[in-house]
Amino acid sequence: MTTPASGVDGLLDATPGPLLPQALQTLVAAQDMAWADPSSRHAAGRRSRSLIDRARSVLAEGLDVRPDEVSFHASGDQAARAGLALLARGRRRLTAPPVASAVEHSALLRWLRAGDTPATEVAVGPTGAVDVAAWDDAIGGGTPFAVLQAANQEVGTRQPLAAARAVTREHDVPLLVDARATLGRDDVPGDFDVLVGDATSWGGPRLGVLVVRTGTRVAPHHPPSPHEGGLALDPVDVPTALAAAEAWQQTAAARPAEEASARHLVARIREAAGAIPQVDVVGDPDDRLPHVCTFSVLYVDGETIVDELARRDLSVASGSACTADTLEPSHVLAAMGALTQGNVRITLPLAAVSPAREAAVERLCAALPEVVADCRARLGITDL
């Protein structure tokens, strides 16, 4: 039996989470057999090429795409930005703005806002799902491409991908779907032209995965890059790709039980948080990721609650899921019209790397009322 990594027992902020034990073993073992440049023609290089092709085939099969549609990148952010750049260059003759939801990952929104023609950001409803009617209004024949996440990384709400892609297909507009919060934890999206993933979401190492469906008009990097058919700027670390493929296989095999368990635990957290006065539990209560939960506490800073829970050996997060280092208010909650103060975010780790997560959730649910009351009492707020 593998011993969990230090600090995992109280981990409720798996963004990213620890590597699966099997993935870590693969990563270490592969250092001795896949160290060579896969583009080299000598025996060691050919072995590396064979192994990276094997990893690509495993992930392609899991994503239900062709191996030659899959490219590897240094991180999920790099894969996302590569996808945006490839589409922008491939559709550069269209001068209308690209279209994205207002709750996309900050790495994408920053790129989209910095362009010569900043993106049209489509409003979302109170649960965080994009307004399909507004999406339809925003997209036309001159739209170069559109961007929509599979589900929100912060509040867990799934996006209406089928309806959104029906609109983009009507206007012959390619749709990039950001599935970094979804892959390995929920059903694999099928409604996309370009798909972005990150192996950290399924218990693998940091590796970006980009899928470009055959027939999608993209243009490789210029000047040309020798990596991943010109789609990646950096060479791929073969042991990392092998570990990502191993993690995918392990997570896929365990997913039905994992999803049921995570959904039960998140429901428990939502119930406990919702029972506290002046606490707003956000996101769709049903059409959601199984492992993500966010709530906001009136009158208290989220960082204060995070610190108090940390003293109880419970690791949670606050702020935006993709800009937490800045401690800025969540752009996702702001777009939803939800309370941004006192934001607490839970992203459950996989059970395989955190066997004690159920106990951690029970400790969290028991501690929350006292923690919130104590934080409010310091501000002189006792009658709610």
C-alpha positions as CSV (number, residue, x, y, z in Angstrom):
1,M,0.0,0.0,0.0
2,T,1.4,3.4,-1.0
3,T,1.7,6.0,1.8
4,P,0.0,9.3,0.9
5,A,2.2,12.3,0.4
6,S,2.7,14.7,3.4
7,G,-0.2,17.1,3.9
8,V,-2.7,15.0,1.8
9,D,-4.9,14.0,4.8
10,G,-6.5,17.4,5.0
11,L,-6.2,18.4,1.4
12,L,-9.4,19.9,-0.1
13,D,-7.7,22.2,-2.6
14,A,-6.3,19.8,-5.3
15,T,-5.4,22.4,-7.9
16,P,-3.3,20.6,-9.0
17,G,-3.4,17.5,-6.8
18,P,-0.6,15.0,-6.1
19,L,0.4,12.5,-8.7
20,L,-1.2,9.1,-8.6
21,P,1.3,6.6,-7.2
22,Q,1.3,4.6,-10.5
23,A,2.0,7.8,-12.5
24,L,4.9,8.7,-10.2
25,Q,6.4,5.2,-10.5
26,T,6.1,5.5,-14.3
27,L,7.7,8.9,-14.3
28,V,10.7,7.7,-12.3
29,A,11.1,4.4,-14.2
30,A,10.9,6.2,-17.6
31,Q,13.9,8.4,-16.8
32,D,16.1,5.4,-17.5
33,M,14.5,4.3,-20.7
34,A,13.1,7.4,-22.4
35,W,15.8,10.0,-21.8
36,A,16.6,10.5,-25.5
37,D,15.3,13.1,-27.9
38,P,12.4,11.3,-29.8
39,S,13.4,13.1,-33.0
40,S,16.9,11.5,-33.0
41,R,17.5,8.6,-35.4
42,H,19.7,6.5,-33.0
43,A,18.3,3.5,-31.1
44,A,17.6,5.5,-27.9
45,G,15.8,8.2,-29.9
46,R,13.7,5.6,-31.7
47,R,12.8,4.1,-28.4
48,S,11.7,7.4,-27.0
49,R,9.7,8.0,-30.2
50,S,7.9,4.7,-29.8
51,L,7.1,5.4,-26.2
52,I,5.7,8.9,-26.8
53,D,3.6,7.5,-29.6
54,R,2.3,4.9,-27.2
55,A,1.4,7.7,-24.7
56,R,-0.3,9.7,-27.4
57,S,-2.4,6.7,-28.5
58,V,-3.6,6.0,-25.0
59,L,-4.8,9.6,-24.5
60,A,-6.3,9.7,-28.0
61,E,-8.3,6.6,-27.3
62,G,-9.5,8.0,-24.0
63,L,-10.5,11.2,-25.7
64,D,-12.1,9.4,-28.7
65,V,-9.9,11.2,-31.2
66,R,-7.2,10.2,-33.6
67,P,-3.6,10.1,-32.3
68,D,-2.4,12.5,-35.0
69,E,-5.0,15.1,-33.7
70,V,-3.2,15.1,-30.3
71,S,-0.2,17.3,-29.4
72,F,1.6,17.6,-26.1
73,H,2.6,20.9,-24.4
74,A,4.6,22.0,-21.4
75,S,1.5,22.9,-19.4
76,G,-2.3,23.3,-19.7
77,D,-1.9,27.1,-20.0
78,Q,0.6,26.6,-22.9
79,A,-1.8,24.2,-24.6
80,A,-4.6,26.7,-24.2
81,R,-2.7,29.6,-25.6
82,A,-1.3,27.5,-28.4
83,G,-4.8,26.5,-29.4
84,L,-5.9,30.2,-29.4
85,A,-2.9,31.3,-31.4
86,L,-3.3,28.4,-33.9
87,L,-6.9,29.4,-34.5
88,A,-6.2,33.1,-34.7
89,R,-3.5,32.6,-37.3
90,G,-5.6,30.2,-39.3
91,R,-8.6,32.5,-39.4
92,R,-6.7,35.8,-39.5
93,R,-8.6,37.1,-42.5
94,L,-11.7,37.4,-40.4
95,T,-11.6,40.7,-38.5
96,A,-14.6,40.4,-36.2
97,P,-13.8,39.7,-32.6
98,P,-13.6,36.1,-31.2
99,V,-16.3,35.1,-28.8
100,A,-15.9,33.7,-25.3
101,S,-17.9,33.3,-22.1
102,A,-17.2,35.8,-19.3
103,V,-16.2,33.0,-17.0
104,E,-13.3,31.4,-18.9
105,H,-10.0,30.7,-17.3
106,S,-8.0,33.8,-16.7
107,A,-5.1,32.5,-18.9
108,L,-7.5,32.5,-21.9
109,L,-9.2,35.8,-21.1
110,R,-6.0,37.6,-20.7
111,W,-4.9,36.4,-24.1
112,L,-8.2,37.2,-25.7
113,R,-8.3,40.7,-24.2
114,A,-4.8,41.6,-25.3
115,G,-5.4,41.0,-29.0
116,D,-5.9,43.6,-31.7
117,T,-9.6,42.9,-31.6
118,P,-10.5,42.0,-28.0
119,A,-13.0,39.2,-27.6
120,T,-16.7,39.6,-27.1
121,E,-17.4,38.2,-23.6
122,V,-20.8,36.6,-23.4
123,A,-22.8,36.9,-20.1
124,V,-23.6,34.0,-17.9
125,G,-26.6,33.3,-15.7
126,P,-26.7,33.0,-11.9
127,T,-25.4,29.5,-12.0
128,G,-22.4,30.3,-14.2
129,A,-23.8,28.7,-17.4
130,V,-23.4,30.8,-20.5
131,D,-26.6,32.5,-21.9
132,V,-27.2,30.6,-25.1
133,A,-29.4,33.3,-26.6
134,A,-26.6,35.9,-26.0
135,W,-24.1,33.4,-27.4
136,D,-26.1,33.1,-30.5
137,D,-26.4,36.9,-30.9
138,A,-22.6,37.3,-30.5
139,I,-21.5,34.7,-33.1
140,G,-21.8,35.4,-36.9
141,G,-20.2,34.4,-40.1
142,G,-17.3,36.8,-39.5
143,T,-16.4,35.4,-36.1
144,P,-12.9,33.8,-36.3
145,F,-13.4,31.4,-33.5
146,A,-15.2,30.9,-30.2
147,V,-14.1,29.7,-26.8
148,L,-16.2,27.9,-24.1
149,Q,-15.1,25.8,-21.1
150,A,-16.6,22.4,-20.6
151,A,-17.4,23.2,-17.0
152,N,-16.3,26.0,-14.7
153,Q,-13.1,25.3,-12.7
154,E,-14.3,27.4,-9.8
155,V,-18.0,26.7,-9.2
156,G,-18.3,23.4,-11.1
157,T,-21.2,24.4,-13.4
158,R,-21.2,22.5,-16.7
159,Q,-21.6,24.6,-19.8
160,P,-24.3,23.9,-22.5
161,L,-21.7,22.6,-25.0
162,A,-24.1,20.9,-27.4
163,A,-26.3,24.1,-27.8
164,A,-23.2,26.3,-28.1
165,R,-21.6,24.2,-30.7
166,A,-24.8,24.0,-32.7
167,V,-24.6,27.8,-33.0
168,T,-20.9,27.8,-34.0
169,R,-21.4,25.0,-36.6
170,E,-24.3,27.0,-38.2
171,H,-21.9,29.8,-38.8
172,D,-18.9,27.6,-39.6
173,V,-17.0,29.0,-36.6
174,P,-14.5,26.6,-34.9
175,L,-15.1,26.1,-31.1
176,L,-12.3,25.7,-28.7
177,V,-13.4,23.9,-25.5
178,D,-11.3,24.3,-22.4
179,A,-11.7,20.9,-20.5
180,R,-8.9,21.3,-18.0
181,A,-11.4,21.2,-15.1
182,T,-13.2,18.2,-16.6
183,L,-11.0,15.6,-18.1
184,G,-10.6,12.6,-15.8
185,R,-13.3,13.8,-13.5
186,D,-16.4,13.9,-15.8
187,D,-17.5,12.7,-19.2
188,V,-15.2,13.6,-22.1
189,P,-16.7,16.4,-24.2
190,G,-17.6,15.6,-27.7
191,D,-18.8,19.0,-29.0
192,F,-15.6,20.7,-30.0
193,D,-13.2,21.5,-32.8
194,V,-10.2,22.2,-30.5
195,L,-9.9,20.7,-27.0
196,V,-7.6,21.7,-24.2
197,G,-6.6,19.5,-21.3
198,D,-4.1,19.3,-18.5
199,A,-2.9,16.0,-17.1
200,T,-2.8,17.4,-13.5
201,S,-6.6,17.2,-13.5
202,W,-6.5,13.4,-13.7
203,G,-3.6,12.7,-11.3
204,G,-0.8,13.1,-13.8
205,P,2.2,15.4,-14.0
206,R,2.1,18.9,-15.5
207,L,1.5,18.3,-19.2
208,G,-0.8,20.2,-21.6
209,V,-2.9,18.2,-24.1
210,L,-4.2,19.9,-27.2
211,V,-6.6,18.2,-29.7
212,V,-7.2,19.8,-33.1
213,R,-9.8,17.9,-35.1
214,T,-8.9,17.1,-38.7
215,G,-10.3,19.8,-41.0
216,T,-10.1,22.6,-38.5
217,R,-8.3,25.6,-40.1
218,V,-5.3,26.4,-38.0
219,A,-1.8,27.7,-38.8
220,P,1.3,26.5,-37.0
221,H,3.8,28.7,-35.2
222,H,5.9,31.1,-37.3
223,P,8.8,30.9,-37.5
224,P,8.2,27.1,-37.7
225,S,8.7,25.1,-34.6
226,P,10.2,21.6,-34.8
227,H,8.0,20.3,-32.0
228,E,4.7,18.4,-32.2
229,G,4.2,19.0,-35.9
230,G,4.8,22.8,-35.4
231,L,2.0,23.1,-32.8
232,A,4.2,23.3,-29.7
233,L,7.0,25.7,-28.8
234,D,8.8,23.4,-26.5
235,P,10.0,19.8,-26.8
236,V,8.0,17.2,-25.0
237,D,9.5,15.4,-22.0
238,V,8.8,11.7,-22.8
239,P,8.7,10.4,-19.2
240,T,6.1,13.1,-18.4
241,A,3.9,12.0,-21.3
242,L,4.2,8.4,-20.3
243,A,3.2,9.3,-16.7
244,A,0.2,11.3,-18.0
245,A,-0.9,8.3,-20.0
246,E,-0.6,5.9,-17.0
247,A,-2.5,8.3,-14.8
248,W,-5.3,8.5,-17.5
249,Q,-5.6,4.7,-17.5
250,Q,-5.8,4.5,-13.8
251,T,-8.3,7.4,-13.4
252,A,-10.5,6.1,-16.2
253,A,-10.7,2.7,-14.6
254,A,-11.8,4.1,-11.3
255,R,-14.0,7.0,-12.5
256,P,-17.5,5.6,-11.9
257,A,-16.8,4.9,-8.2
258,E,-14.7,8.1,-7.9
259,E,-17.4,10.2,-9.4
260,A,-20.1,8.8,-7.1
261,S,-18.0,9.3,-4.0
262,A,-16.9,12.8,-4.9
263,R,-20.5,13.8,-5.7
264,H,-21.7,12.6,-2.3
265,L,-19.0,14.5,-0.5
266,V,-19.6,17.7,-2.4
267,A,-23.3,17.4,-1.6
268,R,-22.3,17.1,2.1
269,I,-20.2,20.3,1.9
270,R,-22.9,22.2,0.1
271,E,-25.5,21.2,2.7
272,A,-23.3,22.1,5.6
273,A,-22.2,25.5,4.2
274,G,-25.8,26.3,3.2
275,A,-27.0,25.7,6.7
276,I,-24.9,28.6,8.0
277,P,-26.6,32.0,8.1
278,Q,-25.6,34.4,5.3
279,V,-23.6,31.9,3.3
280,D,-24.2,31.7,-0.4
281,V,-23.5,28.3,-2.0
282,V,-22.9,29.0,-5.7
283,G,-23.0,27.0,-9.0
284,D,-25.6,24.7,-10.4
285,P,-26.8,22.3,-7.7
286,D,-27.2,19.4,-10.2
287,D,-25.6,20.0,-13.6
288,R,-22.1,20.3,-12.2
289,L,-18.7,18.7,-11.8
290,P,-18.7,16.1,-9.1
291,H,-15.6,17.3,-7.2
292,V,-15.9,21.2,-7.1
293,C,-17.7,23.3,-4.5
294,T,-17.6,27.0,-3.8
295,F,-19.4,29.2,-1.2
296,S,-19.2,32.8,-0.1
297,V,-19.5,34.0,3.5
298,L,-20.9,37.5,4.1
299,Y,-18.9,39.9,6.3
300,V,-15.7,37.8,6.3
301,D,-12.6,37.7,4.1
302,G,-12.1,34.4,2.3
303,E,-8.4,34.4,3.3
304,T,-9.3,34.7,6.9
305,I,-11.5,31.5,6.7
306,V,-8.7,29.7,4.7
307,D,-6.2,30.6,7.5
308,E,-8.5,29.4,10.2
309,L,-9.2,26.1,8.5
310,A,-5.4,25.7,7.9
311,R,-4.9,25.9,11.6
312,R,-7.2,22.8,11.8
313,D,-5.1,21.1,9.1
314,L,-7.7,21.6,6.4
315,S,-6.4,23.0,3.1
316,V,-9.0,25.0,1.1
317,A,-8.6,27.9,-1.3
318,S,-10.1,31.4,-1.8
319,G,-10.2,33.9,-4.7
320,S,-10.4,33.0,-8.3
321,A,-9.4,29.5,-9.1
322,C,-7.1,30.7,-11.9
323,T,-5.8,33.9,-10.2
324,A,-5.6,32.9,-6.6
325,D,-2.0,34.2,-6.3
326,T,-3.2,37.7,-6.8
327,L,-6.0,37.5,-4.1
328,E,-8.2,39.4,-6.6
329,P,-12.0,39.0,-6.3
330,S,-13.3,36.1,-8.5
331,H,-14.2,37.2,-12.0
332,V,-16.4,34.1,-12.2
333,L,-18.5,35.1,-9.2
334,A,-18.6,38.7,-10.3
335,A,-19.9,37.6,-13.8
336,M,-22.6,35.4,-12.1
337,G,-23.7,38.3,-9.9
338,A,-22.8,36.3,-6.8
339,L,-21.2,37.5,-3.6
340,T,-17.4,37.7,-4.1
341,Q,-16.6,38.4,-0.4
342,G,-15.6,35.5,1.8
343,N,-15.1,33.1,-1.1
344,V,-14.1,29.5,-0.2
345,R,-13.4,27.0,-2.9
346,I,-13.1,23.2,-2.5
347,T,-11.6,21.0,-5.3
348,L,-11.5,17.4,-4.0
349,P,-8.4,15.4,-4.8
350,L,-8.8,11.9,-6.3
351,A,-9.5,9.3,-3.6
352,A,-6.5,7.3,-4.9
353,V,-4.1,10.0,-3.7
354,S,-6.2,11.1,-0.6
355,P,-7.6,8.0,1.1
356,A,-8.6,10.2,4.1
357,R,-10.6,12.8,2.1
358,E,-14.0,11.6,3.4
359,A,-12.7,12.2,7.0
360,A,-11.4,15.6,5.9
361,V,-14.8,16.5,4.5
362,E,-16.5,15.5,7.7
363,R,-13.9,17.6,9.7
364,L,-14.6,20.5,7.4
365,C,-18.3,20.3,7.8
366,A,-18.0,20.1,11.6
367,A,-15.6,23.0,11.8
368,L,-17.3,25.4,9.4
369,P,-20.0,26.8,11.7
370,E,-17.5,27.5,14.5
371,V,-14.9,29.0,12.1
372,V,-17.4,31.3,10.4
373,A,-18.9,32.4,13.8
374,D,-15.5,33.1,15.3
375,C,-14.4,35.1,12.2
376,R,-17.5,37.2,12.4
377,A,-17.3,37.7,16.2
378,R,-13.9,39.3,15.7
379,L,-15.6,42.0,13.7
380,G,-18.3,42.4,16.3
381,I,-20.9,40.5,14.3
382,T,-22.7,38.0,16.5
383,D,-26.5,38.4,15.7
384,L,-27.3,36.7,12.4
